[in-house]
């Protein structure tokens, strides 16, 4: 038996041809599997696209600079009305610019405060000064009433009935400010429920 070695060029060409054939076989297999994947995934995609987007009920933020920034952002988004529940509205200087911009856009601002007779002397003085300044700066765009009980919630409700939003927190005596939390919601039903509570409180409150 006689044989002769093939040239390096022939061997290289054979290896390349074999590699190309294997790649073509793998590509054909992948294309076949890809088509199967598309058929299955398309059904899942169509089912998912029909789902209604769920609005989160609440988003929690810390009380302090974060809640104040969120409050200003809500005021700036208002187009019709801003409803505010507060004890003495002591944070007014922090949000005054946003409220002035809202009033300039024609937004009505209604505020319910705790009756000053229920406040300690220091808080009563703060409330009086805030009211003086707010009335001077917001003019006819502001309406204030006093509630004859301590308020169950504090915060604001923006444009209920439309694309409403709200930020609120509960009274927690003795808890430091930095340990407290506020909740923000854009859920239609919750915003409207808070607005209903505000209106009931408003009807019971007396003009300031």
ZIFENGI-V845820 format. One record per residue. D_FIRST is the distance of its C-alpha to the first C-alpha in whole Angstrom. Layout:
d_first: [D_FIRST/D_FIRST]
This chain:
d_first: [0/4/7/10/13/16/19/22/24/22/22/25/26/24/26/29/28/28/31/33/32/33/36/37/36/39/41/41/42/45/46/47/48/50/52/53/54/56/58/59/60/62/64/65/66/68/70/70/72/74/76/79/79/81/83/83/87/87/86/87/89/90/94/95/94/91/93/95/93/92/95/96/93/94/97/96/94/97/98/101/103/102/103/104/105/106/109/110/107/107/104/105/105/101/101/104/102/100/103/104/102/102/105/105/102/105/104/106/106/108/108/110/111/112/116/117/120/117/116/116/118/116/113/116/117/113/113/117/115/112/114/116/113/111/114/115/111/110/114/114/110/111/113/113/114/115/114/116/114/111/108/105/102/102/100/100/99/98/98/98/97/95/92/94/93/95/95/97/97/100/102/101/104/103/100/99/98/94/94/95/93/93/91/91/90/89/89/92/93/94/95/98/99/100/101/103/104/105/108/109/110/111/114/115/115/118/118/118]
